[in-house]
Structure formats: C-alpha cells, structure tokens
Amino acid sequence: MTWLITGASRGLGRHLALALARRGQGVIAAARDRERLLALAAEVPPGMIKPMVLDLSDGATLAATVARAVASLARLSGVINNAGIGVYKPFIEHSERESLDILQVNLAAVVQVCHAVLPKLLAQGSGHIVNIGSDLARRPLANMAVYAASKHGLAGFSQSLLREVKGAGIRVSLINPGIIDTDFGGASEGSRDESWSLRPAQLAELIVQLIEQPGTLLVDELTVHPLGQDF
Ligand SMILES: NC(=O)c1ccc[n+]([C@@H]2O[C@H](COP(=O)([O-])OP(=O)(O)OC[C@H]3O[C@@H](n4cnc5c(N)ncnc54)[C@H](OP(=O)(O)O)[C@@H]3O)[C@@H](O)[C@H]2O)c1
C-alpha cells in the first residue's frame, strides 16, 4: 500500500513519511528539494520512500504529473496534502505574487492533487484524503489574512468533498494544528519550546494513528493544540 505525501522534505510531512514507512507503508514523498528527499529516503529500508520532485506552485502541469505518478501503483492508500506556506506579516506588506503563491500551494494545489488521485480512489472503492489545515481556519489572527483564507478554503473543500465521496468508501479528514515546531514561516525546527508548540514527530504519530483506524471510522476534523498556546 502506498501513500502520497506532499511537503515531505521537512517538518510535519517528513515525520509523516517516516512514521508511515516505519510501519511498512510505501510512501511517495513529494517536495521541491531533491537532496532532502533523497536523505529522507535513506533513513528507511530501500524502496519504502520514493522521492518525487514536485513544485505545487506550478499549477499548469500539477494534476497531470501527479496522475502519472499514481497510475502505475497497484493501489493508492491515500494522499496527505501537507505542504503549506505562509508568512506572518500584515496583508499590506504581502506582494500580490506572495498572496497568490499562498493560495496556489495551500489550496489550489490540494484541489489539483485531488483531481489527479480521486479517479483512482473511486475505482478502488477505498482511500483516505488527509488535508493538513490550520487552527487559523477556526480562529481569527491578524497578519495571516491570506494564509487564513487558504485554510478556510481548505476546510470548506474538505467538508464538501467528504459528503460527495464517503458513500464510495473514501474518507476525507481535515487536521487543524496549532503552532508546530518546524521551519514554517522562516522559523527553524527545534527552536520553539514544547510548552507552546507541537512536536512534529508527535503530531505525525497522532495522524498516523488516525489513518490506521478501520475504514468504517471517520475523523472528519481534528484540532490539535499545544496546551500552552494562547488561542
Ligand atoms: N508550523 C506551524 O506552526 C503550522 C501550524 C498550523 C498548520 N501548519 C500546516 O502544517 C503543514 C506542514 O507545515 P510545516 O510546519 O511542516 O512547514 P515546513 O517545515 O515549512 O514544511 C513545508 C513543506 O512544504 C513544502 N513546500 C513548500 N512550498 C512548496 C511548493 N511550492 N511545492 C512543493 N512543496 C512545497 C516544503 O518542501 P520544499 O521546500 O522542499 O518544496 C516542505 O516540505 C502546512 O500545511 C502548514 O500550513 C503549520
């Protein structure tokens, strides 16, 4: 069984790829940074993690590229749409290009990846689409307006798609984390205290446990906060 994970070169996506591969699941690990993906693949037995260089901001070819990658698989367990970008600064300081890139990577690319994989999942009659959102889809925060818009959009997309495909045996789960100790937004993994930021490895374990639940059990939305976060 194989999972496709976007944003697997670093942060939460890297830990998700390792957690799944260590349980014997195959992983197609997608991101732009080839070197990091190769290093990730070398951490587990050969063939468990297959690197896929993929730029989610290249919307023109995205769906076709992903569809080609999954076509050769006997079965696709599902996809974890994890890649995401964002910068903490006032909206007025975002360039139009920056704003459009956030919407493309965090929302449009998820839609495009779903266009690419859903026909296969429907043909199988099973599969799991896991979308990594943000608690900012559920609480307002200044200086993240476009990012919040992308994650609100992702929440709406996930909830609506679920209602279309659950009858065909396909689950859609939205995970809304609070602050995670990763490189996100220009930070660096390991720099944030555990009291107010989630450990990406712990969050990855939790998500994998959710994935491992029987196909008849659905977690449609899960919010996960560090206890010490001010929310
Ligand atoms: N960190 C937080 O506090 C936090 C809180 C709530 C939600 N989240 C969400 O959690 C998810 C994971 O974030 P993270 O914290 O692990 O961030 P991260 O450490 O910055 O990792 C982001 C990943 O996305 C990939 N990525 C970025 N732009 C891409 C592009 N154009 N094409 C393909 N891949 C791209 C990066 O790989 P390459 O650079 O190699 O392409 C990297 O693997 C995101 O959806 C984020 O919005 C994060």
The ligand as an SDF file (V2000), in Angstrom:
LIG
                    3D

 48 52  0  0  0  0  0  0  0  0999 V2000
    4.2550   25.1060   11.6190 N   0  0  0  0  0  0  0  0  0  0  0  0
    3.1180   25.5700   12.1060 C   0  0  0  0  0  0  0  0  0  0  0  0
    3.1010   26.3010   13.1210 O   0  0  0  0  0  0  0  0  0  0  0  0
    1.8200   25.1570   11.4770 C   0  0  0  0  0  0  0  0  0  0  0  0
    0.6260   25.4140   12.1730 C   0  0  0  0  0  0  0  0  0  0  0  0
   -0.5790   25.0110   11.6110 C   0  0  0  0  0  0  0  0  0  0  0  0
   -0.6050   24.3890   10.3930 C   0  0  0  0  0  0  0  0  0  0  0  0
    0.5680   24.1560    9.7270 N   0  0  0  0  0  0  0  0  0  0  0  0
    0.4840   23.4770    8.4270 C   0  0  0  0  0  0  0  0  0  0  0  0
    1.2000   22.2650    8.5150 O   0  0  0  0  0  0  0  0  0  0  0  0
    1.6480   21.8900    7.1990 C   0  0  0  0  0  0  0  0  0  0  0  0
    3.1060   21.4890    7.2720 C   0  0  0  0  0  0  0  0  0  0  0  0
    3.8680   22.6460    7.5900 O   0  0  0  0  0  0  0  0  0  0  0  0
    5.2710   22.5860    8.3590 P   0  0  0  0  0  0  0  0  0  0  0  0
    5.0780   23.3030    9.6270 O   0  0  0  0  0  0  0  0  0  0  0  0
    5.7990   21.2050    8.3570 O   0  0  0  0  0  0  0  0  0  0  0  0
    6.1120   23.5320    7.3730 O   0  0  0  0  0  0  0  0  0  0  0  0
    7.6080   23.4470    6.7910 P   0  0  0  0  0  0  0  0  0  0  0  0
    8.5340   22.8130    7.7820 O   0  0  0  0  0  0  0  0  0  0  0  0
    7.9080   24.8210    6.2930 O   0  0  0  0  0  0  0  0  0  0  0  0
    7.4660   22.4350    5.5640 O   0  0  0  0  0  0  0  0  0  0  0  0
    6.7100   22.7850    4.4430 C   0  0  0  0  0  0  0  0  0  0  0  0
    6.8270   21.7020    3.3840 C   0  0  0  0  0  0  0  0  0  0  0  0
    6.0780   22.1430    2.2280 O   0  0  0  0  0  0  0  0  0  0  0  0
    6.9160   22.0240    1.0730 C   0  0  0  0  0  0  0  0  0  0  0  0
    6.6030   23.0570    0.0870 N   0  0  0  0  0  0  0  0  0  0  0  0
    6.5870   24.4070    0.2710 C   0  0  0  0  0  0  0  0  0  0  0  0
    6.3370   25.0240   -0.9070 N   0  0  0  0  0  0  0  0  0  0  0  0
    6.2060   24.0440   -1.8460 C   0  0  0  0  0  0  0  0  0  0  0  0
    5.9740   24.0340   -3.2420 C   0  0  0  0  0  0  0  0  0  0  0  0
    5.8370   25.1720   -3.9570 N   0  0  0  0  0  0  0  0  0  0  0  0
    5.9030   22.8530   -3.8890 N   0  0  0  0  0  0  0  0  0  0  0  0
    6.0590   21.6960   -3.2030 C   0  0  0  0  0  0  0  0  0  0  0  0
    6.2790   21.6310   -1.8830 N   0  0  0  0  0  0  0  0  0  0  0  0
    6.3670   22.7930   -1.2100 C   0  0  0  0  0  0  0  0  0  0  0  0
    8.3420   22.1520    1.5960 C   0  0  0  0  0  0  0  0  0  0  0  0
    9.2370   21.4590    0.7530 O   0  0  0  0  0  0  0  0  0  0  0  0
   10.2410   22.1150   -0.3270 P   0  0  0  0  0  0  0  0  0  0  0  0
   10.6910   23.4410    0.2150 O   0  0  0  0  0  0  0  0  0  0  0  0
   11.3310   21.0870   -0.4480 O   0  0  0  0  0  0  0  0  0  0  0  0
    9.4230   22.2180   -1.5650 O   0  0  0  0  0  0  0  0  0  0  0  0
    8.2510   21.4570    2.9460 C   0  0  0  0  0  0  0  0  0  0  0  0
    8.4640   20.0650    2.7880 O   0  0  0  0  0  0  0  0  0  0  0  0
    1.3380   23.0870    6.2960 C   0  0  0  0  0  0  0  0  0  0  0  0
    0.1650   22.8500    5.5670 O   0  0  0  0  0  0  0  0  0  0  0  0
    1.1170   24.2320    7.2840 C   0  0  0  0  0  0  0  0  0  0  0  0
    0.2530   25.2180    6.7470 O   0  0  0  0  0  0  0  0  0  0  0  0
    1.7670   24.5180   10.2360 C   0  0  0  0  0  0  0  0  0  0  0  0
  1  2  1  0
  2  3  2  0
  2  4  1  0
  4  5  1  0
  4 48  2  0
  5  6  2  0
  6  7  1  0
  7  8  2  0
  8  9  1  0
  8 48  1  0
  9 10  1  0
  9 46  1  0
 10 11  1  0
 11 12  1  0
 11 44  1  0
 12 13  1  0
 13 14  1  0
 14 15  2  0
 14 16  1  0
 14 17  1  0
 17 18  1  0
 18 19  2  0
 18 20  1  0
 18 21  1  0
 21 22  1  0
 22 23  1  0
 23 24  1  0
 23 42  1  0
 24 25  1  0
 25 26  1  0
 25 36  1  0
 26 27  1  0
 26 35  1  0
 27 28  2  0
 28 29  1  0
 29 30  1  0
 29 35  2  0
 30 31  1  0
 30 32  2  0
 32 33  1  0
 33 34  2  0
 34 35  1  0
 36 37  1  0
 36 42  1  0
 37 38  1  0
 38 39  2  0
 38 40  1  0
 38 41  1  0
 42 43  1  0
 44 45  1  0
 44 46  1  0
 46 47  1  0
M  CHG  2   8   1  16  -1
M  END
$$$$
